[in-house]
Amino acid sequence: MIEPLLQHDGEQVPPRRHDVLFTGLYTGALLVVVMLAALVAANRMPGLERYALERNAASYSLFVLFMTIPVLRYWSQPLKMFGAAMIGWILFAIAFDISGMVFHDLFDSVRHDPLMALVEGAVVYGLCSVVSWVGGMILHARKHPIEPGRKPISESARHRR
């Protein structure tokens, strides 16, 4: 099916078909960059050791900020939110697994393996998707009152058997 072109300031703009994929890839790339920068700063730059608290706080803050990209972009579309988030999180888990080969004690020091990180990300993003979905249903129910699906039966029909 050919989708109609969207109007934008008098111009025809083609619809974006792969925005979930691009959002997921973008999010995953940002998460990988933050993870690698944090690992390099912690393990290869001894001059930053005295600023470990600030260094870790900055990397955690950036990580959480970038994790929220799919959540904020697709707040009203839970399926797209979960899809984009899981694409990004799978990229992060793969990079985390590969970085464990370079930084040999990585999994022992963070007490997680890549599978556990993948599951935790799926749980967090799944919870965000469910909250978005239920919240959308609640808002929809508040705007549109629930009506019965059929007419009430007449008084005479209730007493027949």
Secondary structure, DSSP 8 states (H G I E B T S, - for coil): -----EEETTEEE---SSHHHHHHHHHHHHHHHHHHHHHHHHHS-GGGGGGHHHHHHHHHHHHHHHHTHHHHHTTT-HHHHHHHHHHHHHHHHHHHHHHHHHSTTHHHHHT--HHHHHHHHHHHHHHHHHHHHHHHHHHHHHHS----SS----HHHHS--
